[in-house]
Every structure is written in structure tokens, then in C-alpha cells.
Amino acid sequence: MLAELLFFLLLGIVAGTFAGLIPGIHTNLIGASLVPSLLFLNLEIEAVYLVVFVTSMAITQSFVDFVPSVFLGAPEGGTELSVLPGHQLLKKGEGYQAIVLACYGCLASVLFFGILAVPFIFLNQDFLDTAYGKIITFIPGLLILCSLYLISNEKKMLSAFWIFILSGLLGLTVLNMQSLQQSLLPLLTGLFGGSTLIMSLKDKTHIPPQKIAVPKKKLLKPLLGALIGSPLCGFLPGLGGGQAAIIGNTVLKTNTKGFLVLLGATNTLVMEISFIALYLISKTRTGAAVIIQQAVGVLDKNIFFLVIVTSLLAGIFSYFLTIKIAKIISKNIEKINYSALSITVLAFLVILITIISGFMGLVVLIVSTLTGIYSISMEVRRTNMMGCLIIPTIVLYLTM
């Protein structure tokens, strides 16, 4: 059985690397197609192996995601804020350092999760279920307060509020389109990926030769910031790593490099806290948690412990893997025609979304891309566009 567990651990790392490097491919997409494919092929795989595969895939992607978000400007949800600070360093020839800094944060959160999660195994779940049942009525109010707090920290508060509302209306429309498959794919790809790629083309971004240098490890303040923001965003639906990073950075101010450490830590820690939420209150906060719940139903102590161990092993392996990939790309990126690469990625995303989500998915991609470009022109944080998920979540809980 150990050999099989290691096989699915490595398979998950491979899938997570693929999902992290290819814009538009996400663990949610792989997971959503995985279970139906297994049923179609009449394959029976023990649930415990699926848990190991999905956990290692999700953790690996949380590391590797930073490669395209820094070098291409095509981030997945949670890493969208790394586009600006990551590009700042990339244009200085320090793109490699940007990814290494994010990986420091990711690895620290994996190690912290290994320590934090074990005591939860021994908590009384009946008590937690009762407590969560009482807290759930406050979720819409908490989401509203968190959103207003984030908007209030913008220099252009009215513009930020308008972008939040606009993206929220877009999210409400798209997520209620019953016939649209994988609605989040064209929505988030347009808001955070397509818009950034088009702006890079417009600005004719030039990438200088990259320096392969190890950045200084100033981790204490950004990691403390991650511990402040991540638990709240990990348990509340609609909030992710980007929001956790802003909350943490608001409390404990840090510089550009420190913010990348903070973002790496929150991106991975929010994913890991979603596993804790699944175990403690049987609520899913990420696509990976949804797939695990579909595979095993209610998590018992043994499965949760397996998730902890898998996260640790996958995280340590992914740390070295991501840095190696970043080093290879950094040594060769100035040889690549950046405009041609951006156009290729855009074309790939259009084809992928058309295949998966059909013509309406293409329409959503165009509208969300235009919304993203408009947000960039308003000069506010692009995390305000996460209103596309937060507002529908608020509406859902208010109408329950």
C-alpha cells in the first residue's frame, strides 16, 4: 500500500506542476473531470489514493502557480496580486528572486500546517458543528465587513468600491448561467489573466536578463501577517489568498519582497486551512476540498492525518521543484519573444475555454477581460475584482 500511496503522491505532484504552469488549467478543472472520467472508464480507485492525489496536486500548484504569474502575468486565483510586485522585480532582472521569495512563504506555511493541524485531530467535532451552526448566520456580515475594510485601505476608495460592485454583478450573472460549464474558468481567466496579458502587449513589455541570486530571508513579519489573514479567509467562503495577504499586510506593513513572501504563505495556508475546515465542520472552501469530500464523504482522523503528511511531503518536494523550474526559465526568458509568448498564451486560453465552456464561455471571457482591463485603468488593486465571488456568496447566505 505504501508504494501505491507514493505513486499517487508523485502523480499529484506531476498534475499540480502541469496545472500550475499552464494558464487556465486548475486543480478544480482536473478534479471536476477526474471523477466522471473514472466512472466513464469503469475504474475503481480507492478513496484514500484519490485523497493523496488531490492533496499533493493542490499543494504543488500553490507553489508552481507563481511561475506564470511572475513571468507571464497570467495568474490563478489567489496569486493575482503577485502580478504587480512580481513584475516589478521581473523588470529589474529579479524575477527568479520573486519566485524564490514566494516559495519561502509557501514552504513556511506547509511546515506550520504540519504543526497547527495535528491538535485539531483531538477536538470535539460535535461541539464545533454546533458552534459553526450559530456562527453561519454572521457569515454575510463578516464578508461585508472584510470587503469594506479592504476597500477602505485603497487610495481611490470610490473606484475600488465600484470595481467590487461591477465584478460582483458580473459574478452573479455568470454563476447563475445554468448552461455554462466550468463558469469560473472564463470568469477568473478574463478578470485576472487575459486582461494582464493584453495590457502587457499594449505596453510592449521587455524582459531584461535575469539574475540568479538568492534573496535575503526576512520572513518573520510577512509570516506573522499570513497567520493573521489566512485563518479568517480560509474559513469564510469567497475569500482567498489575495484577500488574506492584503489583510495581513495592512496589519503588518512590509516591502515588495516581503509581500511576495506573505502572498506565498497565504496562498498555500488558505488551501491548507480549507482542509481543516473540511475536517472540523465538513464545509468546503476550495475545489480540492470539494473533490476530497466527494471521494470520502466525512473525513475521519486517519484520512485527515494522511492529508497532513501528504501536504508536508508534497510541499517540500514542490519547493525545490519550483525553484528549479524558475532557474531554468530565468536563464532563458530574455531569448523569448515576450509579445509572441503572450499572444500564444491568449490563443491557448481562448481555445481551451471554447472547448470546455462553449460559445457562452467565450462571451464571458471577453466581457470579464474587458472588465479586468477597465479595473487596471482605474488604478486600484485587482483583488477588488474578487467581488465576483464574494458578492454571490453574500447573496447566497442571505437567501438561505
C-alpha positions in Angstrom: 0.0 0.0 0.0 2.9 2.3 0.7 4.1 2.0 -2.9 0.7 2.9 -4.2 0.5 6.0 -1.9 3.9 7.2 -3.1 2.8 6.7 -6.7 -0.3 8.8 -6.3 1.7 11.4 -4.3 4.1 11.7 -7.3 1.2 11.6 -9.8 -0.4 14.5 -7.9 2.9 16.5 -8.0 3.1 16.0 -11.8 -0.5 17.1 -12.2 -0.1 20.1 -9.9 3.0 21.1 -11.8 1.1 20.9 -15.1 -1.8 22.8 -13.7 0.5 25.5 -12.2 2.5 26.1 -15.4 -0.3 26.1 -17.9 -2.6 29.2 -17.6 -6.2 28.3 -17.4 -5.6 24.8 -16.1 -6.5 24.5 -12.4 -6.8 21.7 -9.9 -10.6 22.4 -9.9 -10.8 21.7 -13.6 -8.7 18.5 -13.3 -10.7 17.3 -10.3 -14.0 18.1 -11.9 -13.2 15.9 -14.9 -11.4 13.2 -12.8 -14.4 11.6 -11.0 -16.6 11.5 -14.1 -13.7 10.1 -16.2 -13.1 7.3 -13.7 -16.8 6.4 -13.7 -16.9 6.5 -17.5 -13.9 4.2 -17.8 -15.3 2.0 -15.1 -12.2 2.3 -13.0 -12.3 1.8 -9.3 -9.6 3.6 -7.3 -9.6 3.5 -3.5 -10.7 6.8 -2.0 -7.5 7.1 0.1 -5.4 7.2 -3.1 -7.6 10.0 -4.6 -7.2 12.0 -1.4 -3.4 11.7 -1.7 -3.5 12.6 -5.4 -5.8 15.7 -4.9 -3.9 17.0 -1.8 -0.5 16.7 -3.4 -1.8 18.3 -6.7 -3.4 21.2 -4.8 -0.3 21.9 -2.7 2.1 21.6 -5.7 0.0 24.0 -7.7 0.0 26.6 -4.9 3.8 26.7 -5.4 4.1 26.4 -9.1 1.4 29.0 -9.8 3.9 31.8 -9.1 6.0 30.9 -12.2 3.4 32.0 -14.8 2.1 34.8 -12.6 5.5 36.4 -12.4 6.9 35.5 -15.8 3.7 35.7 -17.9 1.3 37.8 -15.9 -1.3 35.1 -16.1 -2.2 34.2 -12.5 -4.6 31.7 -11.0 -7.0 32.8 -8.3 -5.0 33.6 -5.1 -1.8 34.7 -6.9 -3.3 37.6 -8.8 -1.6 40.1 -6.5 1.8 38.7 -7.4 1.5 40.2 -10.9 2.3 43.7 -9.8 5.1 43.1 -7.3 6.4 40.1 -9.3 6.5 42.2 -12.5 8.3 45.0 -10.7 11.1 42.6 -9.8 11.0 40.9 -13.2 11.6 44.2 -15.0 14.6 44.7 -12.6 16.0 41.3 -13.6 14.9 39.8 -10.3 12.1 37.5 -11.4 13.9 34.5 -10.0 14.1 36.1 -6.6 10.4 36.9 -6.8 9.5 33.3 -7.2 12.0 32.1 -4.5 10.5 34.6 -2.1 7.0 33.3 -2.7 8.3 29.8 -2.3 9.8 30.7 1.1 6.3 31.7 2.2 4.7 28.6 0.7 7.2 26.3 2.4 6.9 28.0 5.7 3.1 27.6 5.6 3.4 23.9 4.8 5.6 23.4 7.8 3.3 25.5 10.0 0.3 23.5 8.8 2.1 20.3 9.9 2.3 21.7 13.4 -1.0 23.5 13.5 -3.2 20.7 12.2 -2.3 17.9 14.5 -4.1 19.3 17.6 -7.3 19.6 15.6 -7.4 15.8 15.3 -8.4 15.7 19.0 -11.1 18.4 19.1 -14.7 17.5 19.7 -16.4 17.8 16.3 -20.0 17.8 17.7 -19.1 20.9 19.7 -17.6 22.5 16.6 -20.6 21.7 14.4 -22.9 23.3 16.9 -20.7 26.4 17.2 -20.5 26.7 13.4 -24.2 26.4 13.1 -24.5 29.5 15.3 -21.7 31.4 13.5 -23.1 30.7 10.0 -25.7 33.4 10.4 -23.0 36.0 10.8 -21.1 35.0 7.6 -22.7 37.6 5.3 -22.0 40.3 7.8 -18.4 39.2 8.2 -17.9 39.1 4.4 -19.3 42.6 4.1 -17.1 43.9 6.9 -14.0 42.3 5.4 -14.8 43.7 2.0 -15.4 47.2 3.3 -12.2 47.0 5.3 -10.1 46.1 2.2 -11.8 48.8 0.1 -11.2 51.4 2.8 -7.4 50.7 2.5 -7.4 51.8 -1.1 -6.3 55.3 -2.1 -9.2 55.5 -4.5 -12.0 54.1 -2.3 -14.9 55.0 -4.6 -13.2 53.5 -7.6 -12.3 50.3 -5.7 -15.9 50.1 -4.4 -17.3 50.5 -8.0 -14.9 47.7 -9.3 -16.0 45.5 -6.4 -19.7 46.0 -7.2 -19.2 45.7 -11.0 -17.3 42.5 -10.7 -19.9 41.2 -8.2 -22.7 41.8 -10.7 -20.7 40.0 -13.3 -20.1 37.1 -11.0 -23.8 36.9 -10.1 -24.7 36.8 -13.8 -22.1 34.2 -14.8 -22.5 31.9 -11.8 -26.3 31.8 -12.4 -25.9 30.7 -16.1 -27.1 27.2 -15.7 -25.9 26.0 -19.2 -22.4 27.3 -18.8 -19.8 24.6 -17.9 -16.9 25.4 -15.6 -18.2 29.0 -15.3 -15.2 30.1 -13.0 -12.7 29.3 -15.8 -13.7 32.0 -18.3 -14.7 34.4 -15.4 -11.4 34.4 -13.5 -9.2 33.8 -16.6 -10.6 37.0 -18.1 -10.5 39.2 -15.0 -7.0 38.2 -13.9 -5.2 36.5 -16.8 -6.5 37.8 -20.1 -6.6 41.4 -19.0 -3.0 41.3 -17.8 -1.7 39.7 -20.9 -3.4 42.2 -23.1 -2.0 45.1 -21.1 1.5 43.6 -21.3 1.1 43.5 -25.1 -0.2 47.1 -25.1 2.8 48.3 -23.0 5.3 46.2 -25.1 6.8 44.7 -22.0 10.6 44.0 -22.4 12.2 41.4 -20.1 15.8 42.0 -19.2 18.3 39.3 -18.4 17.5 37.7 -15.0 19.9 37.5 -12.1 20.1 34.1 -10.4 20.7 35.2 -6.9 19.3 34.0 -3.5 17.3 36.8 -1.8 17.8 37.5 1.9 15.4 35.6 4.2 13.5 38.3 6.1 10.5 36.1 6.9 9.2 37.0 10.4 6.9 40.0 9.6 5.3 38.6 6.4 4.8 35.2 8.0 3.1 36.8 11.0 0.9 38.7 8.6 0.0 35.4 6.9 -1.0 33.9 10.3 -3.3 37.0 10.8 -5.1 37.0 7.5 -5.2 33.3 6.5 -7.4 31.7 9.2 -10.2 34.2 8.6 -10.1 33.8 4.8 -9.6 30.1 5.0 -12.9 29.6 6.9 -15.0 32.3 5.2 -16.4 31.4 1.8 -15.5 33.7 -1.1 -12.2 35.0 0.4 -8.9 33.6 -0.7 -5.1 34.1 -0.6 -5.1 37.5 -2.2 -7.5 38.9 0.4 -5.6 37.2 3.3 -2.4 38.8 2.0 -3.9 42.3 2.0 -5.3 41.9 5.5 -2.0 40.6 6.8 -0.1 43.4 5.0 -2.4 46.0 6.4 -1.7 44.9 10.0 2.0 44.4 9.5 3.3 46.5 6.7 6.1 45.0 4.6 8.0 45.9 1.4 7.6 44.4 -2.1 9.8 41.4 -1.4 8.2 40.8 2.0 4.8 41.0 0.4 5.7 38.2 -2.0 6.7 36.0 1.0 3.4 37.0 2.6 1.4 36.1 -0.6 3.2 32.8 -0.9 2.4 31.9 2.7 -1.3 32.9 2.5 -1.9 31.2 -0.9 -0.8 27.9 0.5 -2.1 28.3 4.0 -5.6 29.2 2.8 -5.6 26.0 0.9 -4.5 24.0 3.9 -6.9 25.7 6.2 -9.7 24.6 3.8 -8.7 21.0 4.7 -9.0 21.8 8.4 -12.5 23.4 7.7 -13.5 20.2 5.8 -12.4 18.0 8.8 -13.8 20.2 11.5 -17.1 21.5 10.1 -17.5 19.4 6.9 -17.5 22.6 4.8 -15.6 23.0 1.5 -13.7 26.3 0.9 -11.6 25.2 -2.1 -12.1 23.0 -5.2 -9.6 20.5 -3.7 -11.7 20.2 -0.6 -14.8 19.6 -2.7 -13.1 16.7 -4.5 -11.8 15.1 -1.3 -15.3 15.3 0.2 -16.8 13.6 -2.9 -14.2 10.9 -2.6 -14.5 10.0 1.1 -17.6 11.9 2.4 -16.9 12.8 6.1 -13.2 12.9 6.9 -12.1 10.7 9.8 -8.9 11.2 11.9 -6.9 8.8 9.8 -7.7 10.5 6.5 -7.1 13.9 8.0 -3.7 12.7 9.2 -2.9 11.4 5.7 -3.8 14.9 4.3 -1.3 16.5 6.8 1.5 14.1 5.8 0.8 14.4 2.1 0.8 18.2 2.4 4.2 18.1 4.1 5.8 15.8 1.6 4.3 17.5 -1.5 5.2 20.9 -0.1 8.9 20.1 0.5 9.2 18.5 -2.9 7.4 21.3 -4.7 9.7 23.9 -3.1 12.8 22.6 -4.7 10.9 21.7 -8.0 9.5 25.3 -8.4 12.9 26.9 -7.7 14.5 24.6 -10.3 11.8 25.5 -12.9 12.3 29.2 -12.1 16.0 29.0 -12.5 15.7 27.3 -16.0 13.2 29.9 -17.2 15.2 32.8 -15.8 18.2 31.8 -17.7 16.3 31.7 -21.0 13.5 34.2 -20.8 15.3 37.1 -22.4 15.7 34.9 -25.5 12.0 34.5 -25.9 9.8 36.9 -27.8 7.6 38.1 -24.9 4.8 39.5 -27.1 4.6 36.3 -29.2 4.5 34.3 -26.0 1.7 36.4 -24.6 -0.3 36.0 -27.8 0.3 32.3 -27.8 -1.0 32.0 -24.2 -4.0 34.2 -25.0 -4.8 32.0 -28.0 -4.5 28.8 -25.9 -6.8 30.2 -23.3 -9.4 31.1 -25.9 -9.3 27.6 -27.4 -9.4 25.9 -24.0 -12.4 27.9 -22.8 -14.2 27.5 -26.1 -13.8 23.7 -25.8 -14.7 23.5 -22.2 -17.3 26.2 -21.8 -18.6 26.6 -25.3 -19.6 29.8 -27.1 -21.1 31.4 -24.0 -17.8 30.7 -22.2 -16.0 32.7 -24.9 -18.5 35.6 -24.4 -17.9 35.5 -20.6 -14.1 35.5 -21.3 -14.4 38.6 -23.5 -16.6 40.5 -21.0 -14.5 39.6 -18.0 -11.3 40.5 -19.8 -12.7 43.9 -20.7 -13.8 44.3 -17.0 -10.3 43.4 -15.9 -8.7 46.0 -18.3 -11.2 48.6 -17.0 -10.1 47.8 -13.4 -6.4 48.2 -14.3 -7.2 51.6 -15.9 -8.9 52.6 -12.6 -5.6 52.1 -10.8 -7.0 50.1 -7.9 -5.9 46.7 -6.6 -7.2 43.9 -8.8 -8.2 41.9 -5.7 -11.3 44.1 -5.7 -12.4 42.0 -8.6 -12.8 39.1 -6.2 -16.2 40.7 -5.7 -17.2 38.3 -8.5 -17.1 35.6 -5.8 -17.7 37.5 -2.6 -21.0 39.2 -3.6 -22.6 36.0 -4.9 -21.6 34.2 -1.7 -23.1 37.0 0.4 -26.4 36.8 -1.7 -26.4 33.0 -1.3 -26.1 33.1 2.5 -28.7 36.0 2.8 -31.2 33.9 0.8 -30.6 30.6 2.6 
